[in-house]
Amino acid sequence: MTNNEPPGTIARMDKFFSAFGKIIFGIVIIGILAGGGYYFGSQFGAKPQDTTDLPIASLSPTASPKPTTSPKQIVTSGLGNIEGVNFPKYQIAVPAGWDINKEHSEVQSPLDVLTISKGGYKLKIFQAATGGAMCLYPGDPAFEGPSASFTAFVELSDAEGRLYRRSGSESLSKDGTRGFTLCHKSEYGWQQPSPFGHVSFTLPGTYDEGILEEMDGMIQSLKKL
């Protein structure tokens, strides 16, 4: 067949269809890539999440671990039920950072005093030939005999199951410190001294609850030897 179109016209049409074909081919390739990307992304990629549906814990910072318990030193003290004094030898666990002072004598008037202190905090266990007294609390009937009245207390128990009340009041001592006495639950009621001797707590007027808990923990560790 004879082509009557001028040669210039044919050349221009060839260039148009060549360029148009390349554009169509490019569009097809982009479509394939976009579809493939969506498919693989939906199968293996991270999917967006609505954070309003997440549990609170996943949006909160990780909780800090609790501090470890400080190392403890086992301290022994006491008279050991020698003649005239009915107090045993004992052991007590003392946390690191506390100073330990012992006073012991078995000559004439037997005496054993263990003082555990840190700054203005002091725990003292005193053994000697002394008398005792009943511990009275709000609502208790009057007692005819040696007694001490307290308006507040915290109950504790030692390593062998004995019950105590760390007893005190809301008022401060004349020197501005705060004091507590350890009373022991006996068959006659609450009384002092404890089976380990007279136990006293001395603290600053404004004290740290954490340090008082360490002092309570020492009482809870008491054991007879």
N, CA, C and O of each residue as an XYZ file, in Angstrom:
900
protein
N       0.858     -1.180      0.000
C       0.000      0.000      0.000
C       0.888      1.222      0.000
O       1.931      1.264      0.653
N       0.450      2.208     -0.746
C       1.257      3.421     -0.874
C       0.879      4.396      0.197
O      -0.307      4.684      0.360
N       1.817      4.915      0.928
C       1.581      5.894      2.000
C       1.743      7.276      1.426
O       2.835      7.662      1.009
N       0.589      8.068      1.403
C       0.589      9.393      0.807
C       0.945     10.494      1.785
O       1.022     11.661      1.399
N       1.174     10.131      3.106
C       1.502     11.149      4.113
C       2.898     11.677      3.854
O       3.789     10.920      3.469
N       3.089     12.935      4.056
C       4.435     13.490      3.888
C       5.393     12.844      4.868
O       4.982     12.463      5.965
N       6.644     12.711      4.507
C       7.624     12.067      5.388
C       7.741     12.744      6.745
O       7.933     12.040      7.736
N       7.640     14.046      6.854
C       7.777     14.744      8.151
C       6.657     14.383      9.091
O       6.863     14.266     10.299
N       5.457     14.204      8.535
C       4.305     13.858      9.367
C       4.478     12.479      9.973
O       4.180     12.283     11.151
N       4.948     11.532      9.200
C       5.168     10.160      9.688
C       6.200     10.142     10.796
O       6.032      9.415     11.775
N       7.232     10.898     10.674
C       8.301     10.916     11.707
C       7.786     11.465     13.005
O       8.116     10.984     14.089
N       6.925     12.540     12.863
C       6.393     13.121     14.102
C       5.468     12.162     14.812
O       5.484     12.105     16.041
N       4.637     11.384     14.068
C       3.719     10.404     14.669
C       4.490      9.282     15.342
O       4.100      8.797     16.404
N       5.593      8.870     14.713
C       6.417      7.810     15.333
C       6.957      8.263     16.678
O       6.971      7.496     17.641
N       7.406      9.521     16.743
C       7.949     10.034     18.013
C       6.850     10.135     19.075
O       7.089      9.861     20.251
N       5.593     10.547     18.631
C       4.488     10.687     19.598
C       4.134      9.358     20.228
O       4.039      9.240     21.449
N       3.931      8.313     19.343
C       3.551      6.996     19.885
C       4.665      6.388     20.706
O       4.399      5.652     21.656
N       5.912      6.679     20.359
C       7.045      6.155     21.149
C       7.036      6.767     22.538
O       7.197      6.055     23.530
N       6.847      8.086     22.622
C       6.820      8.769     23.928
C       5.599      8.336     24.729
O       5.691      8.108     25.935
N       4.411      8.219     24.032
C       3.187      7.818     24.728
C       3.321      6.409     25.307
O       2.842      6.129     26.406
N       3.977      5.532     24.554
C       4.179      4.159     25.050
C       5.039      4.137     26.301
O       4.781      3.379     27.236
N       6.088      4.997     26.307
C       6.955      5.038     27.491
C       6.203      5.528     28.712
O       6.411      5.028     29.817
N       5.309      6.525     28.512
C       4.526      7.058     29.645
C       3.609      5.976     30.206
O       3.522      5.781     31.418
N       2.910      5.259     29.276
C       2.007      4.180     29.726
C       2.779      3.112     30.471
O       2.341      2.635     31.518
N       3.927      2.735     29.933
C       4.754      1.701     30.576
C       5.176      2.143     31.978
O       5.159      1.348     32.917
N       5.565      3.452     32.116
C       5.982      3.966     33.417
C       4.850      3.923     34.417
O       5.047      3.566     35.579
N       3.633      4.298     33.953
C       2.470      4.274     34.859
C       2.197      2.867     35.341
O       1.898      2.663     36.518
N       2.294      1.881     34.440
C       2.065      0.476     34.817
C       3.076      0.024     35.853
O       2.717     -0.630     36.833
N       4.362      0.376     35.637
C       5.418     -0.037     36.584
C       5.184      0.579     37.950
O       5.311     -0.102     38.968
N       4.837      1.883     37.985
C       4.570      2.557     39.273
C       3.405      1.907     39.990
O       3.433      1.740     41.210
N       2.383      1.540     39.238
C       1.223      0.879     39.848
C       1.591     -0.448     40.461
O       1.145     -0.794     41.555
N       2.432     -1.204     39.722
C       2.861     -2.513     40.246
C       3.656     -2.333     41.528
O       3.433     -3.033     42.516
N       4.592     -1.380     41.499
C       5.424     -1.155     42.690
C       4.583     -0.688     43.868
O       4.783     -1.149     44.992
N       3.651      0.216     43.627
C       2.805      0.721     44.720
C       1.947     -0.387     45.294
O       1.795     -0.483     46.512
N       1.385     -1.223     44.440
C       0.563     -2.322     44.921
C       1.372     -3.322     45.707
O       0.943     -3.805     46.755
N       2.567     -3.636     45.184
C       3.425     -4.586     45.897
C       3.865     -4.039     47.233
O       3.912     -4.762     48.228
N       4.197     -2.720     47.252
C       4.610     -2.112     48.520
C       3.498     -2.162     49.544
O       3.760     -2.460     50.709
N       2.266     -1.881     49.153
C       1.141     -1.945     50.081
C       0.946     -3.352     50.614
O       0.705     -3.554     51.804
N       1.057     -4.353     49.688
C       0.857     -5.739     50.110
C       1.885     -6.157     51.135
O       1.535     -6.670     52.198
N       3.181     -5.936     50.819
C       4.221     -6.357     51.756
C       4.174     -5.535     53.044
O       4.437     -6.056     54.128
N       3.840     -4.257     52.922
C       3.735     -3.445     54.127
C       2.617     -3.913     55.028
O       2.761     -3.909     56.251
N       1.483     -4.324     54.432
C       0.359     -4.783     55.245
C       0.623     -6.130     55.877
O       0.038     -6.459     56.908
N       1.496     -6.912     55.270
C       1.772     -8.243     55.813
C       2.873     -8.229     56.849
O       2.773     -8.929     57.857
N       3.925     -7.450     56.632
C       5.119     -7.531     57.479
C       5.478     -6.221     58.170
O       6.274     -6.234     59.109
N       4.937     -5.127     57.753
C       5.323     -3.840     58.334
C       4.593     -3.576     59.628
O       3.663     -4.295     59.993
N       5.042     -2.489     60.352
C       4.388     -2.079     61.586
C       3.073     -1.408     61.257
O       3.038     -0.493     60.434
N       1.996     -1.838     61.877
C       0.688     -1.268     61.629
C       0.438     -0.133     62.621
O       0.800     -0.261     63.791
N      -0.156      0.947     62.197
C      -0.459      2.046     63.121
C      -1.457      1.600     64.171
O      -2.360      0.814     63.885
N      -1.292      2.115     65.420
C      -2.192      1.739     66.504
C      -2.882      2.978     67.034
O      -2.316      4.071     67.029
N      -4.100      2.798     67.488
C      -4.826      3.860     68.156
C      -4.431      3.834     69.629
O      -4.854      2.941     70.364
N      -3.612      4.815     70.076
C      -3.085      4.769     71.444
C      -4.167      4.911     72.492
O      -3.926      4.595     73.657
N      -5.338      5.369     72.130
C      -6.398      5.485     73.128
C      -6.884      4.117     73.585
O      -7.500      4.002     74.644
N      -6.612      3.077     72.797
C      -7.036      1.733     73.169
C      -5.938      0.954     73.884
O      -6.165     -0.187     74.286
N      -4.751      1.543     74.054
C      -3.661      0.823     74.698
C      -3.840      0.834     76.203
O      -4.375      1.799     76.749
N      -3.400     -0.226     76.897
C      -3.442     -0.202     78.362
C      -2.548      0.900     78.884
O      -1.563      1.255     78.237
N      -2.878      1.455     80.060
C      -2.129      2.574     80.627
C      -0.665      2.221     80.826
O       0.209      3.066     80.631
N      -0.387      0.977     81.211
C       0.988      0.583     81.499
C       1.893      0.773     80.292
O       3.070      1.098     80.445
N       1.344      0.570     79.066
C       2.180      0.674     77.877
C       2.529      2.113     77.550
O       3.459      2.371     76.786
N       1.785      3.059     78.126
C       2.062      4.463     77.894
C       2.866      5.081     79.021
O       3.270      6.239     78.923
N       3.107      4.337     80.089
C       3.804      4.858     81.257
C       5.261      4.433     81.231
O       5.590      3.407     80.635
N       6.159      5.216     81.878
C       7.561      4.799     81.967
C       7.708      3.556     82.816
O       6.880      3.295     83.688
N       8.753      2.788     82.568
C       8.995      1.568     83.340
C       9.250      1.914     84.798
O      10.022      2.827     85.093
N       8.607      1.191     85.717
C       8.765      1.452     87.147
C      10.192      1.153     87.588
O      10.801      0.189     87.125
N      10.720      1.974     88.477
C      12.067      1.753     88.993
C      12.070      0.561     89.937
O      11.092      0.354     90.655
N      13.136     -0.228     89.959
C      13.189     -1.363     90.888
C      13.262     -0.874     92.321
O      13.775      0.211     92.597
N      12.743     -1.689     93.229
C      12.796     -1.333     94.644
C      14.243     -1.417     95.139
O      15.006     -2.278     94.702
N      14.617     -0.504     96.065
C      15.989     -0.576     96.585
C      16.225     -1.876     97.322
O      15.317     -2.397     97.971
N      17.432     -2.407     97.232
C      17.752     -3.660     97.908
C      17.922     -3.421     99.399
O      18.243     -2.313     99.829
N      17.707     -4.454    100.171
C      17.854     -4.354    101.620
C      19.322     -4.152    101.969
O      20.202     -4.828    101.436
N      19.565     -3.218    102.868
C      20.954     -2.954    103.254
C      21.520     -4.143    104.022
O      20.768     -4.822    104.721
N      22.818     -4.418    103.918
C      23.413     -5.551    104.644
C      23.296     -5.355    106.146
O      23.305     -4.223    106.630
N      23.189     -6.434    106.872
C      23.003     -6.376    108.321
C      24.145     -7.094    109.047
O      24.684     -8.094    108.572
N      24.484     -6.559    110.188
C      25.490     -7.159    111.055
C      24.776     -7.810    112.233
O      23.938     -7.175    112.874
N      25.096     -9.067    112.525
C      24.513     -9.750    113.676
C      25.341     -9.415    114.906
O      26.529     -9.731    114.974
N      24.702     -8.770    115.881
C      25.375     -8.337    117.113
C      24.835     -9.171    118.268
O      23.626     -9.375    118.380
N      25.725     -9.651    119.122
C      25.318    -10.396    120.316
C      25.618     -9.563    121.554
O      26.596     -8.817    121.603
N      24.746     -9.708    122.557
C      24.925     -8.971    123.806
C      24.119     -9.669    124.896
O      23.517    -10.713    124.646
N      24.099     -9.097    126.120
C      23.292     -9.643    127.204
C      24.107    -10.258    128.322
O      25.277    -10.606    128.158
N      23.445    -10.382    129.474
C      24.102    -10.929    130.665
C      24.054    -12.449    130.726
O      24.972    -13.076    131.254
N      23.006    -13.040    130.200
C      22.946    -14.505    130.197
C      22.395    -15.108    131.469
O      22.890    -16.130    131.945
N      21.352    -14.466    132.031
C      20.677    -15.025    133.213
C      21.641    -15.356    134.351
O      21.550    -16.416    134.970
N      22.553    -14.442    134.611
C      23.450    -14.658    135.733
C      22.700    -14.405    137.033
O      21.591    -13.870    137.023
N      23.302    -14.787    138.143
C      22.623    -14.707    139.443
C      22.133    -13.283    139.727
O      22.893    -12.318    139.644
N      20.869    -13.183    140.057
C      20.272    -11.908    140.413
C      19.682    -11.129    139.251
O      18.979    -10.141    139.465
N      19.951    -11.552    138.034
C      19.417    -10.840    136.862
C      18.858    -11.864    135.879
O      19.573    -12.749    135.408
N      17.582    -11.729    135.583
C      16.932    -12.737    134.738
C      16.767    -12.236    133.297
O      15.657    -12.155    132.773
N      17.899    -11.906    132.676
C      17.883    -11.497    131.278
C      18.855    -12.368    130.488
O      19.950    -12.664    130.967
N      18.465    -12.781    129.285
C      19.300    -13.702    128.505
C      20.349    -12.983    127.656
O      20.309    -11.766    127.479
N      21.274    -13.767    127.146
C      22.081    -13.288    126.028
C      21.182    -13.327    124.786
O      20.256    -14.135    124.708
N      21.459    -12.464    123.834
C      20.587    -12.362    122.666
C      21.381    -11.898    121.455
O      22.538    -11.491    121.564
N      20.735    -11.968    120.308
C      21.317    -11.424    119.090
C      20.319    -10.494    118.428
O      19.107    -10.649    118.575
N      20.853     -9.520    117.694
C      20.031     -8.534    117.009
C      20.708     -8.195    115.686
O      21.933     -8.098    115.623
N      19.925     -8.016    114.637
C      20.462     -7.692    113.310
C      20.452     -6.176    113.130
O      19.399     -5.541    113.187
N      21.633     -5.608    112.912
C      21.784     -4.152    112.813
C      22.128     -3.772    111.368
O      23.114     -4.270    110.825
N      21.334     -2.901    110.737
C      21.635     -2.488    109.359
C      22.949     -1.721    109.278
O      23.424     -1.164    110.267
N      23.522     -1.705    108.089
C      24.754     -0.944    107.865
C      24.510      0.533    108.131
O      23.412      1.041    107.903
N      25.539      1.218    108.615
C      25.435      2.654    108.847
C      25.127      3.046    110.273
O      25.096      4.234    110.593
N      24.897      2.061    111.149
C      24.618      2.344    112.551
C      25.866      2.075    113.395
O      26.605      1.124    113.144
N      26.088      2.925    114.396
C      27.196      2.728    115.336
C      26.748      1.844    116.484
O      25.608      1.937    116.942
N      27.648      0.984    116.950
C      27.333      0.024    118.008
C      28.265      0.254    119.187
O      29.486      0.297    119.035
N      27.668      0.402    120.362
C      28.454      0.586    121.584
C      27.947     -0.370    122.656
O      26.742     -0.472    122.889
N      28.881     -1.075    123.311
C      28.515     -2.034    124.359
C      29.148     -1.642    125.684
O      30.296     -1.201    125.745
N      28.369     -1.815    126.737
C      28.868     -1.657    128.102
C      28.470     -2.904    128.879
O      27.286     -3.234    128.953
N      29.430     -3.589    129.451
C      29.150     -4.874    130.104
C      29.978     -5.002    131.369
O      31.179     -4.732    131.379
N      29.307     -5.422    132.441
C      30.005     -5.648    133.708
C      29.276     -6.722    134.501
O      28.047     -6.726    134.571
N      30.033     -7.625    135.093
C      29.453     -8.654    135.948
C      30.009     -8.560    137.366
O      29.876     -9.495    138.155
N      30.624     -7.438    137.682
C      31.203     -7.205    139.004
C      30.229     -6.382    139.829
O      29.697     -5.382    139.345
N      29.988     -6.791    141.072
C      29.071     -6.122    141.993
C      27.666     -6.015    141.398
O      26.845     -6.900    141.639
N      27.360     -4.977    140.638
C      26.027     -4.817    140.045
C      26.086     -5.159    138.565
O      26.483     -4.327    137.749
N      25.689     -6.394    138.209
C      25.760     -6.797    136.799
C      24.990     -5.823    135.905
O      23.905     -5.353    136.248
N      25.589     -5.541    134.756
C      25.011     -4.559    133.850
C      25.403     -4.887    132.414
O      26.546     -5.251    132.134
N      24.435     -4.751    131.508
C      24.742     -4.871    130.082
C      23.891     -3.843    129.339
O      22.665     -3.836    129.448
N      24.562     -2.978    128.587
C      23.854     -1.938    127.823
C      24.357     -1.976    126.387
O      25.549     -1.817    126.125
N      23.439     -2.188    125.474
C      23.753     -2.126    124.055
C      23.104     -0.870    123.498
O      21.889     -0.700    123.602
N      23.907      0.014    122.906
C      23.393      1.247    122.317
C      23.706      1.253    120.823
O      24.864      1.146    120.419
N      22.674      1.379    120.024
C      22.798      1.402    118.567
C      22.339      2.783    118.114
O      21.193      3.159    118.357
N      23.214      3.542    117.461
C      22.879      4.934    117.171
C      23.277      5.337    115.752
O      24.169      4.752    115.138
N      22.580      6.358    115.258
C      22.891      6.964    113.958
C      22.384      8.393    114.007
O      21.177      8.633    113.981
N      23.321      9.353    114.078
C      22.906     10.740    114.195
C      22.116     10.949    115.472
O      22.581     10.604    116.558
N      20.918     11.514    115.347
C      20.072     11.753    116.514
C      19.150     10.601    116.853
O      18.224     10.769    117.647
N      19.382      9.424    116.265
C      18.541      8.253    116.505
C      19.302      7.259    117.377
O      20.477      6.981    117.139
N      18.615      6.726    118.392
C      19.306      5.825    119.320
C      18.344      4.748    119.810
O      17.235      5.044    120.257
N      18.783      3.500    119.720
C      18.057      2.355    120.267
C      18.915      1.765    121.374
O      20.077      1.425    121.149
N      18.346      1.641    122.575
C      19.125      1.167    123.719
C      18.415     -0.018    124.379
O      17.213      0.025    124.638
N      19.189     -1.078    124.644
C      18.682     -2.247    125.369
C      19.496     -2.343    126.658
O      20.711     -2.538    126.621
N      18.822     -2.205    127.791
C      19.460     -2.077    129.099
C      19.082     -3.265    129.976
O      17.901     -3.502    130.227
N      20.075     -4.008    130.441
C      19.854     -5.135    131.349
C      20.552     -4.857    132.682
O      21.745     -4.555    132.727
N      19.778     -4.967    133.764
C      20.308     -4.793    135.113
C      19.227     -5.264    136.082
O      18.122     -5.607    135.661
N      19.538     -5.283    137.361
C      18.560     -5.675    138.385
C      17.647     -4.484    138.661
O      17.926     -3.669    139.540
N      16.582     -4.393    137.921
C      15.635     -3.276    138.052
C      14.227     -3.823    138.223
O      13.966     -5.003    137.987
N      13.333     -2.944    138.635
C      11.936     -3.339    138.753
C      11.202     -3.178    137.441
O      11.769     -2.743    136.439
N       9.921     -3.540    137.464
C       9.103     -3.442    136.269
C       7.889     -2.573    136.491
O       7.658     -2.085    137.597
N       7.106     -2.378    135.434
C       5.897     -1.563    135.521
C       4.914     -2.017    134.451
O       5.302     -2.555    133.414
N       3.634     -1.791    134.725
C       2.605     -2.084    133.740
C       2.515     -0.934    132.747
O       2.769      0.220    133.092
N       2.151     -1.260    131.513
C       1.951     -0.254    130.473
C       0.442     -0.070    130.273
O      -0.274     -1.026    129.972
N      -0.025      1.160    130.442
C      -1.447      1.453    130.339
C      -1.725      2.317    129.113
O      -0.921      3.172    128.740
N      -2.893      2.074    128.488
C      -3.276      2.774    127.273
C      -4.687      3.340    127.443
O      -5.403      2.949    128.365
N      -5.089      4.252    126.567
C      -6.433      4.835    126.701
C      -7.512      3.759    126.822
O      -7.570      2.839    126.006
N      -8.358      3.873    127.832
C      -9.418      2.903    128.061
C      -9.075      1.848    129.084
O      -9.967      1.147    129.563
N      -7.789      1.711    129.440
C      -7.399      0.726    130.458
C      -7.797      1.223    131.850
O      -7.736      2.422    132.120
N      -8.206      0.303    132.737
C      -8.527      0.709    134.109
C      -7.257      1.112    134.863
O      -6.154      0.711    134.492
N      -7.420      1.890    135.901
C      -6.286      2.301    136.727
C      -5.633      1.071    137.345
O      -6.299      0.070    137.608
N      -4.332      1.153    137.575
C      -3.576      0.022    138.123
C      -2.905      0.456    139.419
O      -2.231      1.484    139.470
N      -3.097     -0.336    140.456
C      -2.469     -0.035    141.740
C      -1.083     -0.652    141.777
O      -0.932     -1.845    142.040
N      -0.102      0.143    141.521
C       1.267     -0.335    141.476
C       2.040      0.447    140.433
O       1.488      1.354    139.811
N       3.295      0.116    140.230
C       4.103      0.828    139.244
C       3.490      0.698    137.845
O       3.181     -0.402    137.388
N       3.326      1.817    137.191
C       2.743      1.795    135.840
C       3.191      3.030    135.072
O       3.659      4.009    135.655
N       3.040      2.965    133.758
C       3.324      4.091    132.872
C       2.197      4.173    131.854
O       1.776      3.154    131.307
N       1.707      5.379    131.598
C       0.593      5.570    130.673
C       1.092      6.102    129.333
O       1.963      6.971    129.277
N       0.526      5.565    128.263
C       0.911      5.967    126.912
C      -0.354      6.271    126.112
O      -1.399      5.658    126.331
N      -0.252      7.200    125.204
C      -1.411      7.572    124.388
C      -1.357      7.003    122.979
O      -2.354      7.046    122.258
N      -0.203      6.469    122.574
C      -0.066      5.927    121.214
C       0.906      4.755    121.227
O       1.799      4.684    122.071
N       0.723      3.844    120.289
C       1.627      2.701    120.209
C       1.572      2.089    118.821
O       0.639      2.317    118.051
N       2.615      1.295    118.523
C       2.688      0.499    117.296
C       3.050     -0.922    117.716
O       4.019     -1.118    118.449
N       2.291     -1.907    117.265
C       2.554     -3.291    117.665
C       3.615     -3.916    116.773
O       3.624     -3.717    115.558
N       4.508     -4.675    117.397
C       5.597     -5.368    116.713
C       5.690     -6.781    117.262
O       5.112     -7.086    118.304
N       6.415     -7.640    116.565
C       6.729     -8.974    117.081
C       8.172     -9.284    116.727
O       8.689     -8.803    115.719
N       8.831    -10.100    117.568
C      10.229    -10.420    117.281
C      10.344    -11.698    116.476
O       9.338    -12.276    116.065
N      11.586    -12.142    116.249
C      11.837    -13.299    115.381
C      11.291    -14.596    115.965
O      11.151    -15.588    115.250
N      10.982    -14.595    117.262
C      10.464    -15.805    117.915
C       9.011    -15.653    118.343
O       8.508    -16.456    119.129
N       8.337    -14.638    117.836
C       6.896    -14.514    118.006
C       6.421    -13.738    119.222
O       5.214    -13.673    119.456
N       7.308    -13.150    120.002
C       6.865    -12.354    121.152
C       6.240    -11.055    120.664
O       6.669    -10.495    119.655
N       5.232    -10.580    121.376
C       4.501     -9.383    120.976
C       4.943     -8.170    121.798
O       5.196     -8.268    122.999
N       5.028     -7.032    121.119
C       5.452     -5.795    121.769
C       4.578     -4.645    121.305
O       3.883     -4.724    120.292
N       4.636     -3.575    122.084
C       4.079     -2.296    121.674
C       5.151     -1.229    121.840
O       5.628     -0.979    122.947
N       5.524     -0.601    120.724
C       6.408      0.560    120.825
C       5.527      1.724    121.240
O       4.734      2.227    120.445
N       5.669      2.149    122.483
C       4.694      3.032    123.115
C       5.263      4.424    123.353
O       6.443      4.583    123.666
N       4.401      5.436    123.198
C       4.839      6.803    123.416
C       3.659      7.740    123.493
O       2.531      7.315    123.745
N       3.918      9.020    123.275
C       2.883     10.039    123.304
C       3.171     11.064    122.212
O       4.202     11.005    121.543
N       2.251     11.996    122.045
C       2.409     13.019    121.016
C       3.336     14.150    121.455
O       3.817     14.920    120.623
N       3.583     14.249    122.748
C       4.403     15.349    123.257
C       5.886     15.021    123.168
O       6.272     13.852    123.173
N       6.722     16.062    123.086
C       8.168     15.903    123.023
C       8.775     16.001    124.423
O       8.153     16.523    125.348
N       9.984     15.497    124.559
C      10.713     15.634    125.815
C      11.167     17.080    125.986
O      11.078     17.881    125.056
N      11.650     17.405    127.175
C      12.093     18.778    127.450
C      13.225     19.205    126.522
O      13.342     20.386    126.196
N      14.063     18.255    126.091
C      15.177     18.602    125.203
C      14.781     18.605    123.726
O      15.643     18.756    122.859
N      13.489     18.440    123.428
C      13.009     18.506    122.051
C      13.066     17.193    121.297
O      12.750     17.156    120.107
N      13.461     16.110    121.959
C      13.507     14.807    121.300
C      12.191     14.066    121.523
O      11.348     14.467    122.326
N      12.051     12.977    120.787
C      10.869     12.120    120.940
C      11.322     10.752    121.434
O      12.320     10.217    120.951
N      10.601     10.187    122.387
C      11.001      8.905    122.951
C       9.888      7.869    122.911
O       8.704      8.195    122.992
N      10.301      6.608    122.784
C       9.372      5.486    122.846
C       9.925      4.431    123.807
O      11.136      4.301    123.988
N       9.004      3.687    124.413
C       9.361      2.591    125.301
C       8.771      1.303    124.748
O       7.650      1.296    124.239
N       9.525      0.218    124.848
C       9.020     -1.062    124.340
C       8.346     -1.826    125.474
O       8.989     -2.179    126.462
N       7.045     -2.079    125.325
C       6.279     -2.870    126.292
C       6.035     -4.257    125.721
O       5.871     -4.433    124.514
N       6.013     -5.240    126.620
C       5.928     -6.649    126.220
C       4.591     -7.227    126.648
O       4.108     -6.938    127.742
N       3.987     -8.049    125.784
C       2.716     -8.717    126.127
C       3.019     -9.963    126.954
O       3.627    -10.915    126.464
N       2.591     -9.944    128.206
C       2.800    -11.085    129.105
C       1.439    -11.644    129.513
O       0.397    -11.165    129.064
N       1.465    -12.651    130.361
C       0.206    -13.237    130.830
C      -0.562    -12.267    131.722
O      -1.749    -12.468    131.978
N       0.104    -11.220    132.196
C      -0.535    -10.244    133.069
C      -0.979     -8.987    132.328
O      -1.613     -8.107    132.910
N      -0.648     -8.909    131.064
C      -0.970     -7.720    130.284
C       0.290     -7.128    129.671
O       1.315     -7.802    129.568
N       0.210     -5.873    129.267
C       1.371     -5.198    128.689
C       2.247     -4.632    129.798
O       1.764     -3.925    130.682
N       3.528     -4.944    129.745
C       4.419     -4.485    130.805
C       5.837     -4.275    130.288
O       6.194     -4.706    129.192
N       6.624     -3.606    131.105
C       8.047     -3.432    130.858
C       8.805     -3.829    132.124
O       8.262     -3.677    133.218
N      10.027     -4.327    132.022
C      10.851     -4.429    130.811
C      10.424     -5.579    129.906
O       9.581     -6.397    130.274
N      11.011     -5.628    128.730
C      10.783     -6.732    127.809
C      11.622     -7.923    128.266
O      12.439     -7.776    129.174
N      11.442     -9.100    127.662
C      12.280    -10.247    128.021
C      13.767    -10.001    127.764
O      14.603    -10.733    128.292
N      14.115     -8.995    126.970
C      15.515     -8.709    126.657
C      16.066     -7.538    127.471
O      17.241     -7.192    127.350
N      15.215     -6.931    128.300
C      15.633     -5.795    129.104
C      14.780     -4.572    128.800
O      13.823     -4.640    128.029
N      15.141     -3.462    129.413
C      14.453     -2.203    129.147
C      14.908     -1.689    127.776
O      16.102     -1.513    127.537
N      13.961     -1.456    126.899
C      14.279     -1.025    125.534
C      13.689      0.368    125.301
O      12.494      0.588    125.493
N      14.542      1.294    124.889
C      14.075      2.657    124.640
C      14.514      3.137    123.268
O      15.566      2.745    122.762
N      13.692      3.992    122.675
C      13.960      4.634    121.390
C      14.104      6.143    121.645
O      13.294      6.730    122.363
N      15.105      6.750    121.076
C      15.239      8.209    121.107
C      15.395      8.708    119.678
O      16.238      8.219    118.924
N      14.559      9.703    119.310
C      14.576     10.238    117.952
C      14.521     11.762    118.005
O      14.132     12.332    119.025
N      14.907     12.422    116.921
C      14.698     13.873    116.849
C      13.204     14.191    116.910
O      12.369     13.334    116.621
N      12.872     15.425    117.285
C      11.462     15.817    117.340
C      10.767     15.604    116.009
O       9.639     15.113    115.969
N      11.427     15.968    114.918
C      10.946     15.675    113.565
C      11.851     14.595    112.997
O      13.027     14.839    112.726
N      11.305     13.409    112.820
C      12.139     12.263    112.469
C      11.775     11.691    111.109
O      10.717     11.981    110.550
N      12.678     10.875    110.595
C      12.524     10.200    109.310
C      11.831      8.857    109.538
O      12.327      8.018    110.290
N      10.683      8.656    108.886
C       9.933      7.399    109.051
C      10.759      6.187    108.626
O      10.646      5.111    109.213
N      11.592      6.374    107.598
C      12.408      5.253    107.124
C      13.405      4.799    108.170
O      13.647      3.600    108.310
N      13.991      5.731    108.910
C      14.955      5.346    109.952
C      14.233      4.695    111.122
O      14.749      3.749    111.716
N      13.043      5.188    111.462
C      12.263      4.541    112.526
C      11.899      3.114    112.127
O      11.877      2.221    112.974
N      11.612      2.892    110.847
C      11.318      1.531    110.385
C      12.538      0.629    110.555
O      12.394     -0.551    110.873
N      13.742      1.176    110.345
C      14.957      0.379    110.579
C      15.056     -0.004    112.061
O      15.447     -1.124    112.387
N      14.708      0.910    112.939
C      14.754      0.629    114.377
C      13.735     -0.450    114.747
O      14.032     -1.356    115.526
N      12.523     -0.340    114.176
C      11.513     -1.387    114.408
C      12.008     -2.729    113.881
O      11.784     -3.768    114.502
N      12.683     -2.701    112.733
C      13.202     -3.943    112.152
C      14.228     -4.612    113.047
O      14.307     -5.840    113.089
N      15.013     -3.821    113.762
C      15.990     -4.415    114.686
C      15.264     -5.142    115.828
O      15.676     -6.227    116.238
N      14.200     -4.547    116.331
C      13.405     -5.209    117.382
C      12.824     -6.519    116.843
O      12.801     -7.531    117.543
N      12.364     -6.487    115.617
C      11.757     -7.682    115.019
C      12.782     -8.792    114.784
O      12.399     -9.943    114.575
N      14.062     -8.472    114.814
C      15.093     -9.483    114.577
C      15.601    -10.130    115.868
O      16.415    -11.052    115.805
N      15.148     -9.678    117.023
C      15.679    -10.163    118.299
C      15.453    -11.666    118.490
O      14.374    -12.189    118.211
N      16.504    -12.348    118.976
C      16.435    -13.777    119.297
C      17.250    -14.058    120.549
O      18.313    -13.474    120.757
N      16.739    -14.963    121.383
C      17.504    -15.402    122.545
C      18.603    -16.361    122.112
O      18.437    -17.103    121.143
N      19.711    -16.351    122.816
C      20.811    -17.300    122.558
C      20.877    -18.349    123.664
O      21.733    -19.232    123.627
